[in-house]
Amino acid sequence: MKKIRWGILGCGKIARKFASDLRWVEDAELVAVGARALATAQQFAADFPAKHVHDSYEALVGNPEVDVIYVATPHGLHHPHVMLCLNHKKAVLCEKAFAINYREAKEMIDFAKAKNTFIMEAFWTRLLPHYRKMKEMIAEGKVGKIKYLTAEFGFIPTPPFPQRLYDPALGGGALLDIGVYPIFLALDLLGKPDHIDAVMTPAPTGVDEQCAIRFQYKSAIAQLFCSFASNLATGADIGGDKGRIRLTHRFHGPTSNLEYYPGIVDTRESIDFEKAKGHGYEYEIQHVNECLQQGLMESPILTHERTLLLMQTLDIIRAKAGIKYGVD
Ligand SMILES: NC(=O)c1ccc[n+]([C@@H]2O[C@H](COP(=O)([O-])OP(=O)(O)OC[C@H]3O[C@@H](n4cnc5c(N)ncnc54)[C@H](OP(=O)(O)O)[C@@H]3O)[C@@H](O)[C@H]2O)c1
């Protein structure tokens, strides 16, 4: 099997976890890293060895030995950085939030199609074992018809926190950073809502510090919440007419345990999962590798349509809650 040669664009916090997890995927190889400053890229490559160390993103995307680039910059910069990769026909795995708004996301996906190049949103949660198991149980009818879904994600950033969390120019705010997880879950399990309500409380920079969202469906309701102001359980409940599944603490990550409450009886089944070898990003890396080995331009699981629906929904939520960015 040929090796898929990875490049990393932006050597920040998440890029380090991702680079560490590359080693768990047999046919993946980190060949190049690119940062705005050579010293940053060199430090990164000292910790996560890569053959090529680039002092600019332009140099990275021009490297002929790179097959696919992981874009790990703040979401306010995903659009220009992804376009740069695609212009050089590099396959792209782009961090969430995929873009600031639907318009940017559509341009990125349309450009990938025009260039006949693979692009996927790095929605790692969807590829984790507990999430797959939850989907399987729902498909088997264990929950019945989903009537109610609640999910929240909240933490208080501890200083010194990255500028990107609160800076509107970088896409700051809780919604685009962590609100995407509860929203993804509701869209994945219930589809496009018939009606959306949302409110927020602002941080001093004007971005949302907290955002509460309600999705209304013909016969279901989803209540979703994200916050930079409270340390929350970051769990999710999926309740149906036959049972309930609870994704416990940090439901978006690989350490979650899954609880199933069947029927009306107050009994609980606790389900265990294989422990991730790394931080959990190895599952999305494996998936991208499989797509690229098969010559796909789009993931069959994290489809372009799914990414666009998420971005379109975020636009509606922002309009309702009054969350604005300069690029809108
Ligand atoms: N999937 C997940 O679990 C997860 C977790 C955390 C974050 N994320 C996402 O990953 C992305 C990056 O988050 P992060 O926490 O890694 O951020 P971070 O630590 O602030 O790193 C972002 C990197 O982007 C680069 N960059 C380029 N232009 C920049 C600018 N004008 N201002 C700041 N940084 C700039 C910098 O890299 P160089 O200086 O090296 O070029 C910086 O190190 C975000 O979209 C975030 O939502 C995903």
The ligand as an ORCA input file, in Angstrom:
! r2SCAN-3c Opt
* xyz 0 1
  N     -10.929     18.966     16.113
  C     -10.656     19.413     17.328
  O     -10.763     18.689     18.307
  C     -10.160     20.817     17.489
  C      -9.627     21.214     18.720
  C      -9.116     22.500     18.832
  C      -9.161     23.357     17.752
  N      -9.713     22.952     16.573
  C      -9.763     23.852     15.419
  O      -8.467     23.947     14.871
  C      -8.198     25.271     14.426
  C      -6.948     25.793     15.116
  O      -7.133     25.769     16.508
  P      -5.884     25.781     17.540
  O      -6.468     25.624     18.886
  O      -4.841     24.831     17.118
  O      -5.386     27.275     17.359
  P      -3.967     27.894     17.694
  O      -3.256     27.063     18.719
  O      -4.191     29.325     17.944
  O      -3.152     27.679     16.349
  C      -3.543     28.221     15.156
  C      -2.319     28.331     14.258
  O      -2.752     29.030     13.096
  C      -1.662     29.750     12.550
  N      -2.035     31.113     12.190
  C      -1.918     31.666     10.966
  N      -2.317     32.933     10.950
  C      -2.691     33.221     12.201
  C      -3.177     34.392     12.812
  N      -3.390     35.521     12.133
  N      -3.469     34.339     14.124
  C      -3.307     33.212     14.835
  N      -2.825     32.054     14.295
  C      -2.525     32.071     12.995
  C      -0.545     29.720     13.583
  O       0.416     28.793     13.101
  P       1.906     29.176     12.657
  O       2.311     30.395     13.432
  O       2.600     27.956     13.028
  O       1.879     29.408     11.208
  C      -1.180     29.154     14.823
  O      -0.314     28.377     15.565
  C      -9.480     26.084     14.728
  O     -10.272     26.169     13.571
  C     -10.177     25.252     15.795
  O     -11.589     25.368     15.789
  C     -10.198     21.692     16.439
*
